């Protein structure tokens, strides 16, 4: 197999991804502040108003924000398809996503139907624009590798997630009678296990071998796992609506398949990372290891509710949620972010000012992040949050730790943006003389 | 034309291969050549080479690696 190179002539301006990367930590900070303010009340139930608000600040404001920004940057580069009107598309996705996330959090906290309606409008616009752009871009790519396949599946999963979310929001704001229990379980399943995880898989196939200098993922995994997981999610959804023991059997079989698939990905990724060619310390590798470890733990934990008839305590389900979202997903996204942000800063400067000798190298930019210390803080913050599922009196401590973590992340992305602006200014002064 | 500098960048993560070759280009004299060994094709490098007045010749070898020969364009 001939390795695929990146086509950076197609890259959109740096302002396109950076507006998403600079905004996302602020929503993480808002979620942490909510946890700090609400304390044990937030950890009482996954369905408490504050828990739902904090969860959506994370899933929409942080995770989806970064994934949209990363896709707007990476799809033209990975697929070799230029992004038409990149700044306009970025505006049309970013602004309503910010507004919709704020409105939805306020809707959960206040219960006012108006905020739900506003959130529905803004989020429909954000994901509608993003989906239309993504469909158009993916149609232009003739030869789709495993990463492109992951993006297609992630887009389909996002559509299902948003559809379920809109129905739930319409029901919560009053008037619409729906089967609330299955939908409220399927919405996060498609959001976390579909849209987020399938995209992470697709990107990992490309980014892990490239940035961590590992062997490629086995073809039997890259060609089969993402379609298999998508089918299993569909099976799980059908199982929720088919009455009787047939539906239950379908649901359990799909869950077992999902657990096995995620464990397979975790095991192969761990093995690849352990055998990478370059044995120098790299903090982003540790972000990946922590994330992958938490994915394996979450997959094992998710088995138990399927196998037990009596149901599990709410604390168990809360801890499972912590291991998946602030655990696996946030660790892996941050591992990617700390590779992509210095790389983009360097690349855009190097492309603009190749001969001036004023562009700092990637290692210099990365060194300013003190990512190793931040990883330690993140691990403690995840552990404290997981513990507060059982001991809610720890919730405020967890909130404080997450606030420090989020502020630190924001400062790091701001530092990269500051370096870009400073070099840009110096270069303009030099060329003017 | 003989090869004057060999850059084996297979064990470097992006964008270090690009950083290394750009450093080498700065000191490349007319008539000298760089042989870059890479495990993937360095597409981002090509427009930079063209803009800065260099030529290149890329081979994909049987060993599954890319060999990129780079030299200064005689017309520049």
Interface residues (C-beta under 8 A of the other chain):
Chain A: X2 X3 X4 X5 X6 X7 X8 X9 X210 X211 X212 X213 X277 X278 X343 X346 X347 X350 X351 X354 X355 X361 X362
Chain B: X10 X11 X12 X13 X14 X15 X16 X18 X19 X22 X39 X40 X41 X42 X43 X44 X47 X48 X51 X52 X60
